Amino acid sequence: MDTITIQVEKEVAKAYKKITPIKRQQIENLFSNWLKDIIQDRSIDEIIADMQQQATTNGLTEEILQDILENG
């Protein structure tokens, strides 16, 4: 793995810094896979479907992700 820096909304950064290392790793894996998909020039619908499946597989439901954004 390598490290990159991206800009996000202030609330997202604040919430990300507060989450557990396990949740952080899950999000990093999900984001890494998402970037791979974009680089491979897949359709946005395919990418979204895969991201939803990967998130669910990794225990990150829509509700959990929303809670992370809202409460950190």
C-alpha positions in Angstrom: 0.0 0.0 0.0 1.0 3.6 -0.5 -0.4 6.9 0.8 -2.1 9.7 -1.1 -3.7 12.9 0.1 -7.2 14.0 -1.0 -9.3 17.0 0.0 -12.7 16.3 1.5 -15.3 18.5 3.3 -14.3 19.6 6.8 -17.1 17.5 8.4 -15.9 14.4 6.6 -12.3 14.9 7.7 -13.4 15.6 11.3 -15.6 12.4 11.4 -12.9 10.3 9.8 -10.4 11.3 12.4 -12.7 10.2 15.2 -13.5 6.7 13.9 -12.0 3.5 15.2 -8.9 2.0 13.4 -11.1 -0.9 12.2 -13.7 1.4 10.6 -10.9 3.5 9.2 -9.3 0.4 7.5 -12.7 -0.7 6.1 -13.2 2.8 4.6 -9.7 2.9 3.2 -10.2 -0.5 1.6 -13.5 0.5 0.1 -12.0 3.8 -1.2 -9.0 2.0 -2.7 -11.3 -0.4 -4.5 -13.4 2.4 -5.8 -10.4 4.2 -7.2 -9.3 1.1 -9.0 -12.7 0.8 -10.6 -12.6 4.4 -11.8 -9.1 4.0 -13.2 -10.4 0.9 -15.1 -13.0 3.2 -16.7 -16.1 1.3 -15.5 -19.5 2.8 -15.6 -20.7 4.7 -12.6 -23.6 2.3 -12.1 -21.2 -0.7 -11.9 -18.9 1.1 -9.5 -21.7 2.1 -7.2 -23.2 -1.4 -7.2 -19.7 -2.9 -6.4 -19.1 -0.3 -3.7 -22.4 -1.1 -2.0 -21.6 -4.8 -2.1 -18.1 -4.3 -0.7 -19.3 -2.0 2.0 -21.9 -4.5 3.1 -19.4 -7.4 3.0 -17.1 -5.3 5.2 -19.8 -4.5 7.7 -20.4 -0.9 6.5 -24.1 -0.5 6.0 -25.5 2.8 4.7 -26.7 3.5 8.2 -23.2 3.0 9.7 -21.6 5.2 7.1 -24.2 7.9 7.7 -23.6 7.6 11.5 -19.9 8.0 11.0 -20.4 11.2 9.0 -22.9 12.6 11.5 -21.3 11.5 14.8 -17.7 10.6 14.1 
